[in-house]
């Protein structure tokens, strides 16, 4: 069947990091790869850069239209876009998904939306496609909150979260026409790479651990190395917690060096306390890019404030704690390393 996947344009990205991070819709690319594997024809539209007017909606002739809702600021635009899709393509099954949709689906329980995906889209959307082919009841599709005549029901849980290598490499060819416009900070174009998903900690200010049940799944070293090698010169690693397992992270760095992978720029996100304990990770990853940046989040300026935010059960600390950070930016290739 024909499937249309859309990254909506939220309209106002002046809040927070919006103007500085316009990256490829990697989640939609993984969903597209999973749907292609079962024979579906997939189109991806990034509305931030697509031609205005929405003519692409009718042109896709899609049985399924998937709308990404990654941030709470996008709820309004997703609802408006869903009504536009319903008007232009009334036969389409409209499903919303993404981080915000899965973490808090209530704002998307609209009469224009048929379902909200609240788990891994690359697992749920192929099952939805099978259901629409008549091979299973739609209300039995796991990970799907469904609109019915009697109200919203579900979701049934997935039997098990699949390993990340169960899905093919992201279908980047479907966004190739937009690639030159994806950027982070001053780097353009930028490619996104995912090496792991989830987080084992439970910081009170974060929704990642609750969404994934504190699970942490990693892609195989070979799959990540292939993805890095195929990506362009500037790479944003989208993992919420990079370097979580130090031994695996060292092994991955060595594999990339053996492959001859070297980038112009790499950006990762990690915990300051983790990096403080493992300076060898910086030494191992430093040769892989001319410029290497680390994004740390500091949620409070004092130890007491951090304790209130992030103290876990039985004294388990879950926040970012570090005595001193001298620099987040590791400089160019010839600079000395100062973790």
N, C-alpha and C positions, 0 to 999 in steps of 0.2 A: 504494500500500500504506500501511498505518498504521505510523507511526514514533513511538517514544517516546524522548525525549532527557531525561536526568536529570542534574541537578547534585547529587551526593550530599552528605549532611551528614557531615563528618568526625568529628563527635561531640565532639572536644576541640579548640577553636580558641584555647586560651589561649597557645599558643606564638607568639612574634613579634608580627606585626601582625594576627593573626587576629581578635581582638575588635574591632578598629577599622576593618577593611575587610571589609564584607559587600556585595559589589557584584553586579550582574546578570551572568548567565552569557553574556557577549557572544559567545563562540565558538560556543555552542550556538545562539544566535540567527542567526548567519551560516550555520551548517549547516542550520538549519530553513529559512532563505530559499532556499538552494540546492535542498533537497529539494522544497519547494513549487513551485519553478520547473519541476520535472519531473512535477508533479501529485500528489505524495504528501501524505497528511494527517498533520500533525505535531502532537504534544503535547509541551510542555516542562514538566517538574516540577522545581521547586527544593526538594529534600528538606529543606533547612534551615528551610523555612517551611511545608511541606506537612503535611497531616493524617497522623498516625502510623498505622502498621498496614500500609501497602503495598497497600491495596485498589486504588489507582490503577494498579498493575501489570496486574492481570487486566482491569480496566475498559478499558485502552487497546487491548487486543487487537492488540498490535503485532507486525508481522513482524520489524522491527528495533528493538532497544533499544540506545541509545547511552549509555554511562556516562562522564561527564567525570572525569578524574583530573588535576588541575592541579598538585598539590603532592605531594611524597613522603609527607607525613603522611596522605595520603588513600588510599594503597595498601590498607591493611587494610579500610577501609570499602567500597571498590569491590569487593574480593573477596567480602565478606560480602553486599553488595547483589546481586552477580551470582548467587550461589547462591540468594538469595531470588527473583530474577527467574526463574531456571531452574526452581524449584519451582512457582511460581505461573503461569508462562507457558512451558511446556516447548517450544513450537513456535517461540519467538522466537530470532532470531539476535542474539547479544549481542556488542557491540563496545565496547571501551574506547578512549578517546582523550583528548587534552589534553596540556599541556606535559610533565608528569612521565611520562605513558604513552609519549609519543613519544621523549623523551630517554633513558629507561631502562625498556623494556617488560618486562624479565625478571620482576619481581615480580607481573605480571599474567598470566603464562602459567599460568593456572588451568584446571582441567577444566570450570569453569562459564562460561568466556569463550571465545567462538568466534574472535575476532580482536582485534588491537590496531592502531589507526590510528596510524601514525608519521609522517604528513605532514598537509598542510592538510585538515582534516575536510570543509570545504565543497567540495573537489575529490574526495575519496575516497568519501564516503558516497553521493553520487548514483551513482557507478560501482558501488558495492556493491549498491545497490537494483536497478540494471539487471541485475547478475549474478544476483541472487535471482529476478528475473523470467525467468531463463533465457536472457538475451541475450548472456551471455559467461560463461566459466568463472570461478568465484570465485577460484581460485588465480592468475588473471591480473590481478586487480584491483591496480593499483599503489598503493603507500603503505600496504599492508595486510599485517601479520604474521598468519599464519593457522594455526590449530590443525588438524592432520590426524591420522589414525590412526597415522602414523609419526612424529609430533612436530610441532613448530612450524617453519614454513617462511616464506621471503620476508624482506622484502617486495621486490616488483618496484618500481623507481623510477618516479616520475611522469616523463613525457616532458619536461615543462617546468613550472615553477611559474607558475601563471597570474597575471596582473595582478589586483590586489585589486578593481578595478572590475568584474571578470567576475562577481562575486557581487552579488546584489541587496542593498539596505539590510537591516540586521538586523531580524528578525521580532520586534520588541519587544512586539507585541500579545500574544504567547504567554506573556509573563511579567508582563502588566499587573496581574494580581491580587496580585503580590508587590512591585510597584514601590515602594509606600510604605514598605517595610521595608529597602530597600537604602540603605546609608549608608557614608560615609567620615569617620572622626574625628567631629566634631560636626555634620556636614552630612547632612541626610536630608529627602527621598529624593535619591538620586544616580543619574545616568545615566552610562554609559560610552560613550566614542567612541574609535575607532581611526582614526588618520590614516596610519600606516605600520607595517610589520612587519619585524622582523629587526634586525640590527646589523652594521656592517662591521668592527668591532674584534674582537679576540679576547682579552679579559681572562681570566686563568686562573681566576678565581673565578666565572665566569658560564657558563651553559649555552645562552644564546640564540644566540650566534654559531655554535656547533657544530651546533645543531639545524637552523638555516636555512642552513648553509654560508656564513656571512658575507654572505649576500644582504641587501639592504635594498630593500623594495618600498613604494611610496607610492600612496595613493589620489589620484584627481584632485582638484583644488581644488574643483570644483563639487560632487562627491560628498561631500566633507568638509563643505563649507559647508551643504549640505542636511541632513546628519546633525546638525551643531551646532544648526542652526535648529530641528530637530524635537525635540531633547533638552530636558530640563527645566532648572531654574534652577541646579542644581549638577552639574558635569561633571568626571569623572575621565578624563583622556586616558590610555589604557592603553599607548601606545607605549613600548617599552623605551628608545628614544632619541628624545626629542622635539627638534625644532629641528636635526636632523642636517644638513640642507641649508638654509643661512641664507636664500638667495634665495627658495626655495620657501616657507619659513616666513614671510617678510615678505609674499609674495604672498597667502598664506592669511589672514594677519591683515587685510590690506587688503580681501580679499573678504568677510570676516566683518563688518568695519566697514560696508562698503557695504550688506550685507544687514540692517544694524541689529541684529546679534546682540550681546547683552550678557547675561552671566550673573551670578548671585549669587556663585558661587564656581567657580574652575577649578583643578584640580591636574594638574601634568605631571611627568614624570620625565626628567631630562636629565643631562649630564655637566658638572661644574663648570668644567672647562677650556674647554669649548665656549661656555658662557655668558660666561666671562671674556673670550673673544675677540670676542664679538658682543653687546655691551650694547644695540645697536639692536634686538635681538629683544625684550628686556624692554620697551623703550619702545613698540614696535609692539603687543605683546600686552597691556600693562597696561590699556588702556581697555576691554578686552573683559569684565572682571568686576569686581565690587565688591571681592572678595578673590581674590588670585591666589597660589597656593602652588607651590613647586618642590621636588620630592623629589630630593635628592642622596644618593648612597651613598658613604661613606668606609670603605674596607676596611682601612686601616692608618693609624696616627697619625703616621707619619714618612715622609719621602721614601724612605729605605732600604727600609722595609717595603713601600711601594707599588712600588718597583722590583722587588722579589722577586716580587710578586704578578702584575705586569702588563707586564713587559718583553717585547715581541714580537720577531719575527725582524728582523734587519738594523737593530736599534736603534729599531724602531717602538714607540712607547709606546702602551699600550692602556688605561691606567687613568685614574682621576679625579685630576687634579693641579690644585691651585689654591693660590696663596700665601695668600689670605685670603678668607673669605666673611663678610660683615657680617650678612646676614639671608637666610633662605629665604622669609620671608613678606613680600609687598610691600605689606601694609597695605590700608587702605580707599581708595576712589576718590579722595579728596581729599589723600591723603598724597603727599609727595615721593617720587620714585623713587630708590632707593639700591642699584644693582646691585652 
